[in-house]
């Protein structure tokens, strides 16, 4: 079976995808695009230039001879790039997030439908060992029908803010509302259960000094209270609380499953606990399981980011293109099921915390209402529908904050992109014995 020729937009976050495309038996890395010359230089040092083209503009990159594109560019810019790629005849793997407006959501869906190209959403947390095993068990009926769940993606990013915003006052991370970056906490339960979210109520935390020190205008964290199509309820929380936490728990009519806490001495979100009661009664008996699930490709996945989930999301994408029916990818409809609750949670906040219906964009008639809706916090896109980043009004943050972040970034940049330095997961590869020519099976 022929290898899938892959180009990657974004040589920094896209490093795991570059690694996969460059080493897998079923893929071939043919092009990398990044506007940052330092990132390009690092990738050239790591990979060489034989057989790989390097671009600093998307306009040149998209003309390259390839089958598929990985979009690891800015999280608020994926949809326009994805649409252009599919209309150019390319399959698309989109990093988080899928869209930033309803207009983009409608256009993205229709591009998928019109072109017939594969769109795979890279919500890698769905492929972490614990959540993915929960999906398998849920689909087998292990805990019955979903009734309630909770998910957390808590990431205090202050220590790495210089490395991910560069002191840029207008960086997208400084201008996203509290419930925007939601699919790490919502995505796994959508993928586990296959249920569509139908209603959401949003909550936004206060602004605090930690956010101001970073230069971010949003509330510290966001919460979505979601109702699914079967009546089940789910609480999603994500944002910059002090202590990092990735955790998922779901209850069904016959039991409960949850991952370990990140602080637990049990490999964190990779480990799961399962409590079942086949009689669904207090005295019905049942079983308790406590284990770290293993998968057939785990050895090949060692050294990939985010609990090796970066490997599995790409592995399934490539196999999907090759026509394997068991390839488990997240399509455009499911991607929006993961994201729209966060978008409408913020609209709920702006409307005083009322519950709002989540549109089902599978229905063509329902799309018309949203076709021209550009409401977001990005002034380049929103037009006259610009939203505040913080519901109580954008705070006044002095330029000196961004100057301080930029100065720190300049210090770190010398260490990160120095002659003997490589991008994050490549240095991890060396620790795990991953060389440039290591191959993965189809």
C-alpha positions as CSV (number, residue, x, y, z in Angstrom):
1,X,0.0,0.0,0.0
2,X,1.4,3.4,-1.0
3,X,2.7,5.8,1.6
4,X,0.6,8.9,2.3
5,X,2.6,12.0,1.5
6,X,2.1,14.5,4.4
7,X,2.9,18.2,4.8
8,X,2.9,19.9,8.2
9,X,1.9,23.5,8.9
10,X,3.5,24.5,12.2
11,X,6.9,23.1,12.9
12,X,6.7,23.6,16.7
13,X,3.4,22.1,17.9
14,X,3.5,19.9,14.8
15,X,6.7,18.2,15.9
16,X,5.0,15.0,16.9
17,X,3.1,14.9,13.6
18,X,6.4,15.5,11.8
19,X,7.9,12.7,13.7
20,X,5.1,10.3,12.7
21,X,5.2,11.3,9.1
22,X,8.9,11.0,8.9
23,X,9.2,7.5,10.6
24,X,6.0,5.6,9.9
25,X,5.9,2.8,7.3
26,X,2.6,4.1,6.0
27,X,3.5,7.8,5.7
28,X,6.1,10.1,4.1
29,X,7.1,13.6,5.3
30,X,7.4,15.8,2.2
31,X,7.0,19.4,3.4
32,X,7.1,21.7,6.5
33,X,5.8,25.2,6.7
34,X,6.4,27.7,9.4
35,X,6.7,31.5,9.4
36,X,9.4,31.4,12.1
37,X,12.8,30.9,10.6
38,X,14.2,29.6,13.8
39,X,11.7,26.7,13.9
40,X,12.6,25.9,10.3
41,X,16.3,25.9,11.1
42,X,15.8,23.5,14.0
43,X,13.8,21.1,11.8
44,X,16.4,21.3,9.1
45,X,19.1,20.4,11.5
46,X,17.1,17.5,12.9
47,X,15.7,16.1,9.6
48,X,18.0,17.3,6.9
49,X,16.8,18.6,3.5
50,X,16.8,15.5,1.4
51,X,13.3,14.7,0.3
52,X,11.7,17.4,2.5
53,X,10.8,20.9,1.3
54,X,10.7,23.8,3.7
55,X,8.4,26.8,3.3
56,X,7.8,30.1,5.1
57,X,4.5,30.9,3.5
58,X,1.3,28.8,3.2
59,X,0.8,30.1,-0.4
60,X,3.9,28.3,-1.6
61,X,3.4,25.3,0.7
62,X,-0.1,24.4,-0.5
63,X,1.2,23.9,-4.1
64,X,3.5,21.1,-3.0
65,X,2.8,17.6,-4.2
66,X,1.2,15.9,-1.2
67,X,-1.9,13.9,-0.1
68,X,-2.6,15.4,3.2
69,X,-1.9,18.3,5.5
70,X,-1.5,18.6,9.2
71,X,-2.6,21.9,10.6
72,X,-0.6,22.8,13.7
73,X,-0.8,26.5,13.3
74,X,-2.5,29.0,15.6
75,X,-5.6,27.5,17.3
76,X,-8.0,30.2,16.1
77,X,-6.9,29.9,12.4
78,X,-7.5,26.3,11.6
79,X,-10.8,26.4,9.8
80,X,-9.7,28.8,6.9
81,X,-6.6,26.7,6.3
82,X,-8.5,23.4,6.4
83,X,-11.1,24.7,3.9
84,X,-8.4,25.8,1.5
85,X,-6.6,22.5,1.8
86,X,-9.7,20.4,1.2
87,X,-10.7,22.5,-1.8
88,X,-7.2,22.0,-3.1
89,X,-7.8,18.2,-3.0
90,X,-5.9,17.5,0.3
91,X,-7.0,15.5,3.3
92,X,-6.8,17.4,6.6
93,X,-5.7,16.7,10.1
94,X,-6.6,19.7,12.2
95,X,-5.1,20.4,15.6
96,X,-7.2,21.9,18.4
97,X,-9.5,23.9,17.8
98,X,-11.7,23.3,14.8
99,X,-13.2,26.9,14.3
100,X,-13.6,30.2,16.1
101,X,-17.0,31.3,14.7
102,X,-20.3,29.8,13.6
103,X,-19.7,31.1,10.1
104,X,-16.5,29.1,10.0
105,X,-18.3,26.0,11.4
106,X,-20.9,26.1,8.6
107,X,-18.2,26.6,5.9
108,X,-16.0,23.9,7.3
109,X,-18.8,21.3,7.3
110,X,-19.8,22.2,3.8
111,X,-16.2,22.0,2.6
112,X,-16.0,18.4,3.9
113,X,-19.3,17.5,2.4
114,X,-18.6,19.1,-1.0
115,X,-15.0,17.8,-1.4
116,X,-15.4,14.3,0.1
117,X,-11.9,14.7,1.7
118,X,-11.1,13.3,5.1
119,X,-11.2,15.7,7.9
120,X,-9.8,14.4,11.2
121,X,-9.8,16.5,14.3
122,X,-6.7,16.0,16.5
123,X,-8.3,16.0,19.9
124,X,-5.5,13.9,21.3
125,X,-6.9,13.6,24.8
126,X,-9.5,11.2,23.4
127,X,-6.6,8.8,22.6
128,X,-4.9,8.8,25.9
129,X,-4.8,5.3,27.5
130,X,-7.5,5.9,30.2
131,X,-10.1,7.7,28.2
132,X,-9.7,5.5,25.2
133,X,-10.2,2.4,27.3
134,X,-13.3,4.0,28.8
135,X,-14.6,4.3,25.3
136,X,-14.1,0.7,24.6
137,X,-15.7,-0.4,27.8
138,X,-18.6,2.0,27.4
139,X,-19.3,0.8,23.8
140,X,-19.4,-2.8,25.3
141,X,-22.1,-1.7,27.7
142,X,-19.9,-2.1,30.8
143,X,-21.5,0.6,32.8
144,X,-24.8,1.0,31.0
145,X,-26.2,4.2,29.6
146,X,-24.4,7.5,30.4
147,X,-26.1,9.5,33.2
148,X,-23.5,11.9,34.6
149,X,-19.8,12.8,34.1
150,X,-17.0,15.3,34.9
151,X,-13.9,16.2,32.9
152,X,-11.0,18.5,33.8
153,X,-8.3,20.1,31.8
154,X,-6.6,22.4,34.3
155,X,-3.3,23.9,33.1
156,X,-1.6,26.7,34.9
157,X,0.4,28.0,32.0
158,X,2.1,31.0,33.7
159,X,5.5,29.3,33.7
160,X,5.4,28.7,29.9
161,X,3.6,31.8,28.9
162,X,6.7,33.4,27.3
163,X,7.2,30.3,25.2
164,X,3.7,30.2,23.9
165,X,2.8,33.9,23.5
166,X,6.3,35.5,23.0
167,X,5.1,38.7,24.7
168,X,2.8,39.4,21.8
169,X,-0.1,41.5,23.1
170,X,-2.3,40.3,20.2
171,X,-1.5,36.6,20.5
172,X,-4.6,34.5,20.3
173,X,-4.0,33.0,23.8
174,X,-4.3,36.4,25.3
175,X,-7.6,37.0,23.6
176,X,-9.6,33.8,24.1
177,X,-12.6,33.8,26.4
178,X,-12.7,31.5,29.4
179,X,-14.7,28.7,27.8
180,X,-13.0,28.7,24.4
181,X,-10.3,26.1,24.8
182,X,-12.8,23.4,25.8
183,X,-12.3,20.3,23.8
184,X,-9.6,18.7,26.1
185,X,-12.2,18.5,28.8
186,X,-15.3,17.9,26.7
187,X,-13.9,15.8,23.8
188,X,-13.2,12.5,25.6
189,X,-16.8,12.1,26.9
190,X,-18.2,12.9,23.5
191,X,-15.9,10.3,22.0
192,X,-16.5,7.8,24.7
193,X,-20.3,7.9,24.6
194,X,-21.0,9.0,21.0
195,X,-23.7,11.3,22.4
196,X,-24.5,14.8,21.0
197,X,-24.6,17.8,23.4
198,X,-27.8,19.7,23.1
199,X,-27.9,22.4,25.8
200,X,-25.3,24.3,27.8
201,X,-25.0,26.7,30.7
202,X,-21.7,28.6,31.0
203,X,-19.8,29.9,33.9
204,X,-16.8,32.2,33.9
205,X,-14.4,32.7,36.8
206,X,-13.1,36.1,37.9
207,X,-10.0,37.7,36.6
208,X,-7.0,37.4,38.9
209,X,-3.4,38.7,39.2
210,X,-1.9,35.6,37.6
211,X,-3.8,36.3,34.4
212,X,-2.7,39.9,34.4
213,X,0.9,39.0,34.9
214,X,0.7,36.9,31.8
215,X,-1.1,39.5,29.7
216,X,-4.2,37.4,29.2
217,X,-7.6,39.3,29.2
218,X,-9.9,36.4,30.1
219,X,-11.3,34.9,33.3
220,X,-9.1,32.3,35.0
221,X,-11.1,29.3,34.0
222,X,-14.4,28.3,32.4
223,X,-17.1,25.8,33.2
224,X,-19.7,24.2,30.9
225,X,-22.7,22.4,32.3
226,X,-23.9,20.3,29.4
227,X,-27.0,18.3,28.7
228,X,-26.6,15.4,26.2
229,X,-29.3,14.1,23.9
230,X,-30.1,11.2,26.2
231,X,-30.7,13.6,29.2
232,X,-27.3,12.8,30.7
233,X,-25.4,15.7,32.3
234,X,-21.7,16.6,32.2
235,X,-19.5,19.2,34.0
236,X,-16.5,20.4,32.1
237,X,-13.9,22.6,33.6
238,X,-10.7,24.0,32.0
239,X,-8.3,26.9,32.4
240,X,-5.5,28.2,34.5
241,X,-6.3,27.1,38.1
242,X,-3.1,26.7,40.2
243,X,-2.6,23.0,40.1
244,X,-2.7,21.0,36.8
245,X,-5.2,18.3,36.5
246,X,-6.4,16.0,33.7
247,X,-9.2,13.7,34.9
248,X,-12.4,12.1,33.6
249,X,-15.2,10.3,35.4
250,X,-18.5,9.0,34.0
251,X,-21.4,7.3,35.6
252,X,-23.8,4.9,33.9
253,X,-26.9,3.0,35.0
254,X,-24.6,0.0,35.9
255,X,-21.5,1.6,37.3
256,X,-18.8,4.2,37.1
257,X,-15.4,4.6,35.3
258,X,-12.8,7.2,36.0
259,X,-9.1,7.9,35.4
260,X,-6.5,8.4,38.1
261,X,-5.7,11.9,39.2
262,X,-2.5,13.4,37.9
263,X,-1.0,13.5,41.4
264,X,-1.7,9.8,42.0
265,X,1.3,7.4,41.9
266,X,-0.4,5.4,39.2
267,X,0.5,6.9,35.8
268,X,-2.2,9.6,36.1
269,X,-4.8,9.8,33.3
270,X,-3.6,6.6,31.7
271,X,-4.9,4.5,34.5
272,X,-8.6,3.7,35.0
273,X,-10.8,2.5,37.8
274,X,-14.0,0.7,37.0
275,X,-16.8,-0.1,39.4
276,X,-19.8,-2.0,38.0
277,X,-23.0,-3.5,39.3
278,X,-24.8,-5.7,36.8
279,X,-28.0,-5.7,38.9
280,X,-28.0,-1.9,39.2
281,X,-28.9,-2.1,42.8
282,X,-27.3,-1.4,46.2
283,X,-26.9,-5.1,47.0
284,X,-26.4,-6.4,43.5
285,X,-22.7,-7.2,43.7
286,X,-20.4,-6.3,40.8
287,X,-16.7,-5.9,40.3
288,X,-13.9,-3.4,40.8
289,X,-11.1,-3.1,38.2
290,X,-7.9,-1.0,38.6
291,X,-5.4,-1.2,35.8
292,X,-3.3,0.6,33.1
293,X,-4.7,-0.4,29.7
294,X,-2.3,-1.5,27.0
295,X,-2.7,-1.3,23.2
296,X,-1.1,-3.2,20.3
297,X,0.8,-0.1,19.1
298,X,2.1,1.1,22.5
299,X,5.7,0.2,21.8
300,X,5.7,2.2,18.6
301,X,3.9,5.1,20.4
302,X,6.6,5.5,23.1
303,X,8.1,9.0,23.2
304,X,5.1,10.8,21.6
305,X,3.6,13.7,23.3
306,X,0.5,13.8,25.5
307,X,0.7,10.3,26.9
308,X,1.5,8.9,23.5
309,X,-1.8,10.1,22.2
310,X,-0.2,12.2,19.5
311,X,0.9,8.9,17.9
312,X,-2.6,7.4,17.9
313,X,-4.4,10.4,16.5
314,X,-2.0,10.4,13.5
315,X,-1.9,6.6,13.1
316,X,-5.7,6.6,12.7
317,X,-5.7,9.5,10.3
318,X,-3.3,7.9,7.9
319,X,-5.1,4.6,8.1
320,X,-8.4,6.4,7.4
321,X,-6.9,7.8,4.2
322,X,-5.7,4.3,3.3
323,X,-9.3,3.0,3.6
324,X,-9.1,1.0,6.8
325,X,-12.6,0.7,8.2
326,X,-11.4,0.3,11.8
327,X,-9.5,3.6,11.7
328,X,-10.9,5.7,14.6
329,X,-10.9,9.4,13.6
330,X,-12.9,12.3,14.9
331,X,-14.9,13.7,12.0
332,X,-16.0,17.3,11.5
333,X,-19.4,16.8,13.1
334,X,-18.0,15.2,16.2
335,X,-15.3,17.9,16.4
336,X,-18.0,20.5,16.6
337,X,-19.9,18.5,19.2
338,X,-16.7,18.9,21.3
339,X,-16.3,22.6,20.6
340,X,-19.7,24.2,20.3
341,X,-20.6,23.7,24.0
342,X,-17.7,26.0,24.9
343,X,-18.7,28.6,22.3
344,X,-22.3,28.7,23.5
345,X,-21.3,28.5,27.2
346,X,-19.7,32.0,26.7
347,X,-22.8,33.2,25.0
348,X,-24.7,31.9,28.0
349,X,-22.3,33.9,30.3
350,X,-22.9,37.0,28.3
351,X,-26.6,36.5,28.5
352,X,-26.6,36.2,32.3
353,X,-26.0,32.5,32.7
354,X,-29.1,31.2,30.9
355,X,-29.1,27.7,29.3
356,X,-28.7,27.8,25.5
357,X,-29.4,25.2,22.8
358,X,-26.4,23.9,21.0
359,X,-27.0,23.9,17.2
360,X,-26.9,20.6,15.3
361,X,-25.1,21.6,12.2
362,X,-25.7,18.2,10.7
363,X,-29.0,19.6,9.7
364,X,-28.7,21.8,6.6
365,X,-31.7,23.9,7.5
366,X,-30.2,24.8,10.9
367,X,-27.0,26.1,9.3
368,X,-28.7,29.0,7.6
369,X,-29.3,30.8,11.0
370,X,-25.5,30.8,11.6
371,X,-24.0,31.2,8.1
372,X,-23.0,34.8,8.7
373,X,-22.4,34.7,12.4
374,X,-18.9,36.0,13.1
375,X,-19.2,36.6,16.8
376,X,-15.8,36.0,18.5
377,X,-13.0,37.9,20.3
378,X,-10.7,38.1,17.3
379,X,-11.1,41.6,15.8
380,X,-9.7,40.4,12.4
381,X,-12.6,38.1,12.0
382,X,-15.5,39.4,14.1
383,X,-16.3,42.6,12.3
384,X,-19.2,44.3,14.0
385,X,-19.9,41.2,16.1
386,X,-16.7,41.5,18.3
387,X,-17.2,40.1,21.8
388,X,-15.3,41.1,24.9
389,X,-12.7,38.6,26.1
390,X,-14.0,39.0,29.7
391,X,-17.7,39.3,30.2
392,X,-17.3,42.3,32.6
393,X,-15.2,44.2,30.1
394,X,-11.6,43.7,28.9
395,X,-9.2,44.7,31.7
396,X,-6.5,47.4,31.3
397,X,-3.2,45.7,31.0
398,X,-0.1,47.9,30.5
399,X,2.4,47.4,27.7
400,X,5.1,46.8,30.3
401,X,3.6,43.4,31.0
402,X,4.1,42.3,27.4
403,X,7.6,43.8,27.4
404,X,8.5,41.7,30.4
405,X,7.1,38.5,28.8
406,X,8.9,39.3,25.6
407,X,12.2,39.8,27.4
408,X,11.9,36.5,29.1
409,X,11.1,34.8,25.8
410,X,14.2,36.3,24.3
411,X,16.3,34.7,27.0
412,X,14.6,31.3,26.7
413,X,14.7,31.4,22.9
414,X,18.5,31.3,22.9
415,X,18.4,28.1,24.9
416,X,15.6,26.6,22.9
417,X,16.8,27.3,19.4
418,X,20.6,27.3,20.0
419,X,22.8,25.3,17.7
420,X,22.7,22.1,19.8
421,X,19.0,22.3,20.7
422,X,16.0,20.5,19.2
423,X,12.3,20.9,19.5
424,X,10.6,19.2,22.5
425,X,9.6,15.8,21.4
426,X,12.7,15.2,19.3
427,X,14.8,15.4,22.5
428,X,12.3,13.0,24.1
429,X,12.8,10.6,21.2
430,X,16.5,10.3,22.1
431,X,15.7,9.3,25.6
432,X,13.4,6.6,24.3
433,X,15.7,5.4,21.6
434,X,13.7,6.9,18.7
435,X,16.0,7.7,15.8
436,X,15.3,9.4,12.5
437,X,14.9,6.1,10.6
438,X,12.8,4.2,13.1
439,X,9.8,2.8,11.3
440,X,6.3,2.1,12.5
441,X,4.1,-0.7,11.1
442,X,0.9,0.0,9.1
